[in-house]
């Protein structure tokens, strides 16, 4: 909406180049301050809690990241929302369980996620990895084989659901 103009220029956007530690720290402090302010104003905003968790994760503050994503997950459950629309919350929750070495909890979330939608190939990969960490080798191998099968399918058909990143 509104007027637009085309300009002939080159723009260098550094985004989140994690080799510049000073830049990353400034962005982290800025983002955390903004997100905490927004969460304070709207404590039931699932997306703000998710973003807060992501910011803490990027900064490797894993206990804080887990606490934030647990709040997002609890809001989805408490409001009885369609979890299929919040798969990104489940992915972030499981990853943060893994970062906090809560492997059984991570395994449960990955299994829950695959029951909801078995199309996310990353969930098979991470499930296999967490099971390997728990010495559940036959299950890990089965899920990693499923992952490889899904990768081949993905290469043939491409992305089906753009709401989730594939790493």
Protein Blocks (a to p, Z undefined) as FASTA:
>chain_A
ZZddddddddddekjafklmmlmmmmmmmmmmmmmmmmmmmmmbmklmmmmmmmmmmnop
aklmmmmmmmmmmmmmmnopafklmmmmmmmmmmmmmmnopaklmmmmmmmmmmmomkbm
klmmmmmmmmmmnopaklmmmmmmmmmmmmmmmmmnopfblkbccZZ
